[in-house]
């Protein structure tokens, strides 16, 4: 996960922004409680979205948020935290496992010293996730391996690595806690298309750096222009929204709507070099 799934904060009400921040801080605290303070550094916005989405799809009424000091910033004033829940714990484990395997991949492919140190510090945390959620970790390891193989082959098919990443995300979330098993196909379709959008967004943003460092980037190899990139990114996001609209969102609807309809659209336009204009 790369941290692209974010809200358009200036379109959120004050109480909605406070609620979103409470989930971000609650997920951070959950990661710290489960894996230690250093593991909090892996936290990203994409995992926060999944935590809020799973909370909304649960048949359990979420507990009330509460005020507390941040363990990461103990001398700052108290802030709002979402309480621990099954949704937050699943998202924390997913966040950690994806983060560790990304560091592992960076070390193997680019020999980054920071990646070597990071994966070493998170090794025990990843082992814990592997013990408690073996299917999740196997899915991520298999997906990262498949992506690496495409990179080594210098794959120039734009959709191939995005599809690989999307499938990995779906497989990693195959056991996500959902109250109704009948909604799993729509939930998986949302993750798949959002996963494609995340991969394409990250690859497009990193294309200049990857060219300088001579590392794999499917946009550079294929020679795709901004029009082609925009078509694929908008299409993937629209398909994700179609799947999202099939779900019965019980809580946090306004925030989740903002993230998918406004936040991701604004992020897309920013990456493509355009100005986001909110639909009337």
C-alpha positions in Angstrom: 0.0 0.0 0.0 1.3 3.5 -0.9 -1.0 6.0 0.8 -2.9 7.3 -2.1 -6.5 6.6 -0.8 -7.0 9.9 1.0 -10.0 12.2 1.7 -10.4 15.7 0.2 -10.2 17.3 3.6 -11.5 20.7 2.7 -14.8 19.1 1.7 -15.3 17.3 5.0 -17.2 18.8 7.9 -15.2 19.5 11.1 -16.8 16.5 12.9 -16.2 14.2 9.8 -12.5 15.2 9.6 -12.2 14.6 13.4 -13.7 11.1 12.9 -11.4 10.3 10.1 -8.4 11.4 12.1 -9.6 9.3 15.0 -9.5 6.2 12.8 -6.0 7.1 11.6 -4.8 7.6 15.1 -6.7 4.5 16.3 -5.1 2.4 13.6 -1.7 3.8 14.5 -2.2 2.9 18.2 -3.4 -0.6 17.3 -0.3 -1.2 15.2 1.9 0.1 18.1 0.0 -2.1 20.7 0.4 -5.2 18.5 3.8 -4.8 17.1 5.7 -2.1 19.0 6.4 1.6 18.5 8.7 1.2 15.4 6.0 -0.6 13.5 3.9 2.6 13.6 6.2 4.0 10.9 4.5 1.7 8.4 1.1 3.4 8.8 -0.5 4.7 5.7 -3.8 6.2 4.6 -4.8 3.2 2.4 -5.0 1.0 5.5 -7.1 3.7 7.3 -9.6 3.5 4.5 -9.8 -0.3 4.8 -10.3 0.0 8.6 -13.1 2.5 8.1 -14.7 0.4 5.4 -14.6 -2.8 7.4 -16.0 -1.0 10.4 -18.9 0.2 8.2 -19.5 -3.3 6.9 -19.6 -4.9 10.3 -22.8 -5.8 12.1 -21.4 -4.5 15.3 -22.0 -0.9 16.4 -18.5 0.7 16.6 -17.5 1.8 20.0 -17.3 5.5 20.9 -14.1 7.3 20.1 -12.2 8.6 23.1 -9.5 11.2 24.0 -6.0 10.2 25.0 -2.4 11.2 24.6 -0.5 9.9 21.5 2.2 7.4 22.5 4.2 8.5 19.5 3.9 12.2 20.5 3.4 12.0 24.3 4.0 15.8 24.9 1.2 16.9 22.5 -2.3 17.6 23.7 -4.8 14.7 23.8 -6.5 13.7 20.5 -9.4 11.5 19.5 -8.9 7.8 19.0 -11.1 5.1 17.5 -11.3 2.1 19.9 -9.7 -1.2 19.1 -11.9 -3.5 17.0 -11.7 -6.5 14.7 -11.6 -4.2 11.7 -8.7 -2.2 13.1 -6.8 -5.3 14.1 -7.2 -6.8 10.6 -6.1 -3.5 9.0 -3.1 -3.2 11.3 -2.0 -6.7 10.4 -2.5 -6.0 6.7 -0.6 -2.7 7.0 2.3 -4.4 8.7 2.6 -7.4 6.4 2.4 -5.2 3.2 5.0 -2.9 4.7 7.4 -5.6 5.7 7.2 -7.3 2.3 7.7 -4.0 0.5 10.9 -3.5 2.5 12.0 -7.1 1.7 11.4 -6.5 -2.0 13.3 -3.2 -2.0 16.3 -4.9 -0.3 16.3 -7.8 -2.8 15.9 -5.6 -5.9 17.7 -2.4 -5.1 19.9 -3.3 -2.0 18.6 -0.3 -0.1 20.3 -0.1 3.3 17.2 1.5 4.8 15.0 -1.4 3.6 17.4 -3.9 5.1 17.4 -2.2 8.5 13.6 -1.7 8.3 12.8 -5.3 7.5 15.1 -6.5 10.2 13.4 -4.3 12.9 9.9 -5.6 11.7 10.9 -9.3 11.3 9.3 -10.4 14.5 6.2 -8.4 13.9 5.8 -10.0 10.4 6.3 -13.5 12.0 3.4 -12.7 14.4 1.1 -11.8 11.5 2.2 -14.9 9.6 1.4 -17.1 12.6 -2.1 -15.5 13.1 -3.0 -14.9 9.5 -0.9 -17.3 7.4 -3.2 -17.0 4.3 -2.7 -13.2 4.3 1.0 -13.4 4.5 1.3 -16.2 1.9 -0.9 -14.1 -0.5 1.3 -11.1 -0.1 4.6 -13.0 -0.5 3.2 -14.7 -3.6 2.0 -11.4 -5.1 5.3 -9.7 -4.4 7.1 -12.6 -6.1 4.9 -12.4 -9.2 5.5 -8.6 -9.4 9.2 -9.1 -9.2 9.1 -11.6 -12.0 7.2 -9.1 -14.2 9.8 -6.5 -13.4 12.7 -8.9 -14.2 11.0 -9.7 -17.6 10.7 -5.9 -18.2 7.0 -6.4 -18.9 5.6 -3.6 -21.1 1.9 -4.5 -20.8 0.5 -1.6 -18.7 -2.3 -3.7 -17.2 -0.2 -6.7 -16.1 1.6 -5.4 -13.0 -1.5 -3.4 -11.9 -3.5 -6.6 -12.2 -0.9 -8.5 -10.2 -0.9 -6.0 -7.4 -4.7 -5.9 -7.4 -5.0 -9.7 -7.2 -2.5 -9.7 -4.3 -4.6 -7.2 -2.4 -7.8 -9.2 -2.9 -6.1 -12.4 -1.8 -4.6 -10.7 1.3 -8.1 -9.5 2.3 -9.9 -12.8 1.4 -10.5 -13.4 5.1 -11.5 -9.8 6.0 -14.2 -9.7 8.7 -17.5 -9.0 7.0 -20.9 -9.3 8.6 -22.6 -10.7 5.5 -20.8 -13.2 3.2 -23.0 -12.2 0.3 -21.3 -8.8 0.1 -17.8 -10.3 -0.3 -17.9 -10.3 -4.2 -18.6 -6.5 -4.2 -16.0 -5.9 -1.5 -13.4 -7.9 -3.5 -14.3 -6.0 -6.7 -13.8 -2.7 -4.9 -10.4 -3.8 -3.6 -9.3 -5.2 -7.0 -10.1 -2.0 -8.9 -8.8 0.2 -6.1 -5.6 -1.8 -6.1 -5.2 -1.3 -9.8 -5.7 2.5 -9.3 -3.1 2.5 -6.5 -0.5 0.7 -8.5 -1.0 2.9 -11.6 -1.0 6.1 -9.6 2.3 5.1 -7.9 3.9 4.1 -11.1 2.9 7.3 -12.9 4.1 9.5 -10.1 7.5 7.6 -9.8 8.3 7.4 -13.5 10.9 10.3 -13.5 12.7 9.0 -10.5 12.6 5.4 -11.8 14.1 6.6 -15.1 16.9 8.4 -13.3 17.6 5.4 -11.1 17.1 2.9 -14.0 14.5 0.9 -12.1 11.5 -0.8 -13.5 8.4 1.3 -14.4 5.8 0.0 -16.7 4.9 3.5 -18.0 8.5 4.2 -19.0 9.0 0.8 -20.7 5.7 1.0 -22.6 6.1 4.6 -23.5 2.5 5.4 -22.5 1.5 9.1 -22.5 -0.6 11.0 -20.0 -3.8 10.3 -22.0 -3.3 6.6 -21.7 -2.3 6.8 -18.1 -5.4 9.0 -17.4 -7.7 6.6 -19.1 -6.5 3.6 -17.1 -6.5 5.4 -13.8 -10.0 6.9 -14.3 -11.4 3.6 -15.5 -10.0 1.7 -12.5 -11.3 4.3 -10.1 -14.8 4.3 -11.7 -15.0 0.5 -11.5 -14.0 0.7 -7.8 -16.8 3.2 -7.2 -19.4 0.9 -9.0 -18.4 -1.9 -6.6 -18.6 0.4 -3.6 -22.1 1.5 -4.5 -23.2 -2.1 -4.2 -22.3 -2.1 -0.5 -24.6 -1.2 2.3 -22.5 1.3 4.3 -23.8 1.5 7.8 -21.6 4.2 9.4 -19.0 6.7 8.2 -20.8 7.0 4.8 -20.0 10.7 4.3 -16.3 10.1 4.9 -16.0 7.1 2.7 -18.0 8.8 0.0 -15.6 11.8 0.2 -12.5 9.5 -0.1 -13.7 7.6 -3.1 -15.7 10.3 -5.0 -13.6 13.4 -4.2 -10.2 12.4 -2.6 -9.2 9.8 -5.1 -10.4 11.9 -8.0 -8.5 14.9 -6.8 -5.4 12.8 -6.4 -5.8 11.4 -9.9 -6.0 14.9 -11.4 -3.1 16.1 -9.4 -0.9 13.2 -10.6 -2.0 13.8 -14.2 -1.1 17.5 -14.0 -4.7 18.9 -14.1 -6.9 20.8 -11.7 -9.6 18.9 -9.8 -13.1 20.3 -10.4 -15.7 18.8 -8.0 -18.9 17.6 -9.8 -22.0 19.7 -9.3 
